[in-house]
Amino acid sequence: MSHGPRSGLAAVSSALLAMSRHLEVRDVLKTIVASARELLDAQYAALGVPDDHGGFAQFVVDGVSEEQWKAIGPLPRQHGILAAMLHEARAERLADVRKDPRFEGWPSAHPDLVDFLGLPIRDGDEVIGALFLANKNCPKPEGSCGFTQDDEELLGILAQHAAIALTNARLYERSRELTIAEERSRLAHELHDAVSQKLFSLRLTAQAAARLVDRDPSRAKGELQQVAALAAEAADELRSAVVELRPAALDEDGLVATLRTQVQVLDRAHSARVTFTARGVKALPASQEEAVLRVAQEALHNALRHSGADHVDVTLDRRGGGAVLRVTDDGSGFDPQAVRRAGRHLGLVSMRDRASGAGGSLTVESAPGKGTTIEMEVPGG
C-alpha cells in the first residue's frame, strides 16, 4: 500500500464515513467510486450496477471529465472483464487489461486503461455491482501490475462496506416510494368519500328544486341556494385535496433531488436508459417547482410509453434566476403541426397550461423518426 498505517487507516475511515452519510443511491455510488480512486491512488475508477437486460442500470465514473464521458457514448454492456466480475464473482488484477483474452475493446474516446483492479460488490450471494480501478499512479516495472495484493484486500474491505451502503440506500428509496404511494392512496380514499358525499347531496337537492319550480317557486329558490352552497363546499374539498397532493418529496428534498430519484426509479423500471443532469439550479417558487415536476413526469411518461425510445435524457439548467427543463428522447417522434391529434395523445395542452400557469413557457421540437424534445422555462422568483 502506498500509505503508512496511520494515514491508510484514516483514509479508509474517511471513505466509510462518507459512504454512510448518503441515502440516495446515485450519491452513494459516486462516493464509493471517488473514495476508491483516492484511496488506491488510481487515475480512473468506475462502478456499474447491472440491469436485467445485459447492460447497466447505472454506471458511475471518476477521473473522466463530463465532456470525455459524453464523447465515449452509450454505457458499456456486460461483456469482457466486466462480465467476468459480475458472473464469476471474483477479483481481477491485471498488468495490462488490453492483453487479456476477454478484452473486447472500447470506444475511440475512451481513455487508455492498462493495469487494472476490479472486483464484484456482493450482497450475500447476489452481485449488485462491479467496482474497478485502472492506471495506478506509481512506477511499474515492465509487464507488472501497479496494483498489489494489499490494494486488492483494501478494495475488498471497501466493497463490503459499499454493499451495505448501497443496500441501505436502495431500501431507503423503496421505503420512501412506498410511503408516498400509501399517502396518495389515503388521500384518494378521503377525496372520494368527501367529494362523493357532497355531490350526492348536490344531486338530491337539485332534483328537489326541479320538482318545486312550478308549484312552490320560493322553496325552489331556497333549494337552489343550497345547491350553490354545496357546490362551493365540493370545490373547497377539491382545492384542499390538490394542495395535499403536492409531492411530499418536493418539500423535503427540493426539485433536483426529487427529479433525480424519479428518473432513477424509471431507469430501473424500463428497458430504455433514462438519465438526469442538473447544473446550477437554485430553489424556485413552490408553484414553479411543482409545475416543472409535473411537466417532466408527463414528458417522461410519453417518451417511455409511446415513443419506443432507447434513451431519454432529462436536464435541468439554471437560466438567469429561473430554470430550463429539457426532456429529450430518441424515439419515433411526431408531427407537431398535427396539434389536435398530438395534443390529445401526448398531453401537450396540459403541459402548456402548467407552464403558463407557473409564468413560464413550453416548446416542443419533434419530427417523425427524429425523436422529441420538450423544453419548459420558468422565470424563478
HULINRA-V930255 format. One record per pair of residues at least 12 apart in sequence whose C-alpha atoms are under 8 Angstrom apart, sorted by the first residue. I is the first residue (numbers start at 1). GAP is how many residues later the second one is. D is the distance in whole Angstrom. If there is no record, write none. Layout:
# HULINRA-V930255
i->(I;I)
gap->(GAP;GAP)
d->(D;D)
This chain:
# HULINRA-V930255
i->(1;1;1;1;2;8;11;12;12;15;15;15;15;15;16;16;18;19;19;19;19;20;22;23;23;23;23;24;24;24;24;24;25;25;25;25;28;28;28;29;29;29;30;30;30;32;32;33;33;33;33;33;33;33;34;36;36;36;37;37;40;40;40;41;41;42;42;42;42;42;43;43;43;43;43;43;44;44;44;44;44;44;44;45;45;45;45;45;45;45;46;46;46;46;46;46;46;47;47;47;47;47;47;47;48;48;48;48;49;49;49;50;50;50;51;53;54;54;55;55;55;55;56;56;56;56;57;57;57;59;68;68;71;72;72;72;72;73;79;80;80;80;81;81;82;85;85;85;85;86;86;86;86;87;89;89;89;90;90;91;91;91;91;91;92;92;92;92;93;93;93;93;93;93;93;94;94;94;94;95;95;95;95;95;95;95;96;96;96;96;96;96;97;97;97;97;98;98;113;113;114;114;115;115;115;115;115;115;116;116;116;116;116;116;116;117;117;117;117;117;118;118;118;118;119;119;119;119;120;121;121;121;121;122;122;122;123;123;123;128;131;173;180;184;187;187;187;191;191;191;194;195;195;195;198;198;198;198;199;199;199;201;202;202;202;205;205;205;205;206;206;206;208;208;209;209;209;246;247;250;250;254;255;255;255;255;256;256;256;259;259;260;263;263;270;271;272;272;272;272;272;273;273;273;274;274;274;274;275;275;275;275;276;276;276;277;277;277;278;278;278;279;279;279;280;280;281;281;281;281;281;282;282;282;284;284;284;285;285;287;288;288;288;288;291;291;291;292;292;292;294;294;295;295;295;295;296;296;296;298;298;299;299;300;300;302;303;303;307;307;307;307;307;308;308;309;309;309;309;309;310;310;310;311;311;311;312;312;312;312;313;313;313;313;314;314;314;315;320;321;321;321;322;322;322;322;322;323;323;323;323;324;324;324;324;325;325;325;325;326;326;326;326;327;327;327;328;328;328;328;329;329;329;330;330;330;331;331;331;331;332;332;332;332;332;333;333;333;333;333;333;333;334;334;334;334;334;334;335;335;335;336;336;336;336;355;355;355;358;359;359;360;360;360;360;361;361;361;362;362;362;362;363;363)
gap->(39;147;149;150;38;31;28;27;146;16;17;20;21;24;142;145;13;12;13;143;146;145;147;145;146;149;150;145;146;148;149;237;141;144;145;148;137;138;141;18;31;137;30;31;32;126;130;12;13;14;27;28;29;98;28;97;119;122;25;96;96;111;115;95;96;91;92;93;94;95;20;90;91;92;93;94;17;18;19;20;89;90;91;16;17;18;86;87;88;89;13;14;15;16;85;86;87;12;13;14;82;83;84;85;12;81;82;83;79;80;81;28;78;79;217;218;23;24;20;21;22;23;19;20;21;22;210;211;216;16;41;42;38;35;36;37;38;34;25;22;23;24;21;22;48;33;34;35;45;34;41;43;44;40;30;31;38;29;30;26;27;28;29;61;24;25;26;27;22;23;24;25;52;54;59;21;22;23;51;19;20;21;48;49;50;51;17;18;19;20;47;49;16;17;18;19;15;16;21;22;20;21;19;20;21;30;31;32;16;17;18;19;20;29;31;15;16;17;30;35;12;13;14;15;12;13;37;40;39;38;39;41;42;37;38;41;40;41;44;35;28;88;68;61;54;57;58;46;47;50;43;39;42;43;32;33;35;36;31;32;35;29;25;28;29;18;19;21;22;17;18;21;12;15;12;14;15;44;43;39;40;29;28;34;35;38;22;25;60;17;34;16;12;13;34;39;32;37;38;39;40;37;38;39;37;38;39;40;36;37;38;39;37;38;39;37;38;39;37;38;39;37;38;39;37;38;35;36;37;41;42;36;39;40;38;96;97;95;96;71;70;71;90;92;63;64;67;33;63;84;57;60;56;59;60;81;18;29;31;49;53;28;75;12;27;44;26;28;22;24;25;26;64;23;24;20;21;22;23;62;19;20;21;18;19;20;15;16;17;18;13;14;15;16;12;13;14;12;59;58;59;60;55;56;57;58;59;54;55;56;57;51;52;53;54;49;50;51;52;47;48;49;50;46;47;48;43;44;45;46;42;43;44;40;41;42;38;39;40;41;36;37;38;39;40;33;34;35;36;37;38;39;32;33;34;35;37;38;31;32;33;28;29;30;31;21;22;23;20;19;20;16;17;18;19;15;16;17;12;13;14;15;12;13)
d->(8;7;6;6;8;8;6;7;8;8;8;5;8;8;7;7;7;6;6;7;6;6;7;7;5;7;8;5;8;8;7;8;6;5;6;8;7;6;7;7;7;7;6;7;8;8;6;6;6;6;7;7;6;8;6;8;7;7;7;7;8;7;8;6;6;6;6;6;4;6;6;8;6;5;6;7;7;6;5;7;6;5;7;6;5;7;8;6;4;6;7;6;4;6;6;6;7;6;5;7;7;6;4;6;6;5;5;7;6;4;7;8;7;6;7;7;6;5;8;7;4;5;7;7;7;7;7;6;7;7;7;8;6;6;7;5;6;8;8;5;5;6;6;7;7;7;6;5;6;6;6;7;6;8;7;6;7;6;7;7;6;4;7;8;8;6;5;6;8;6;5;7;8;7;8;6;5;7;6;7;4;7;6;5;4;7;8;5;5;7;8;7;7;6;6;6;8;7;6;6;7;6;6;5;7;5;6;7;7;6;4;7;8;7;7;6;5;6;7;7;7;6;4;6;6;6;7;8;8;5;7;7;6;8;7;6;6;8;8;8;8;8;7;7;7;8;8;8;7;7;7;6;7;7;6;8;7;6;8;8;7;7;6;6;7;6;8;7;6;7;7;6;8;7;7;5;6;7;8;8;8;7;8;6;8;7;7;8;8;8;7;6;7;7;8;8;7;6;5;5;7;6;5;6;6;5;6;8;8;6;5;6;6;5;6;6;5;6;6;5;6;6;5;6;6;5;7;6;5;8;7;7;8;8;7;5;6;6;6;6;5;8;7;7;6;6;6;7;8;7;8;8;6;7;8;8;8;8;7;7;7;7;7;8;7;6;6;7;8;5;5;6;8;5;6;6;5;4;7;8;8;6;7;6;6;8;7;6;4;7;8;6;5;6;6;5;7;7;8;6;5;7;7;6;4;4;7;6;6;7;7;7;6;4;7;8;6;5;6;7;6;4;7;6;5;7;7;6;4;6;5;5;7;7;4;7;7;7;4;7;6;5;6;5;8;5;5;5;5;6;4;5;6;5;5;7;8;8;6;5;6;7;7;6;7;7;8;7;7;6;7;7;5;4;6;6;5;7;7;6;4;7;5;7)
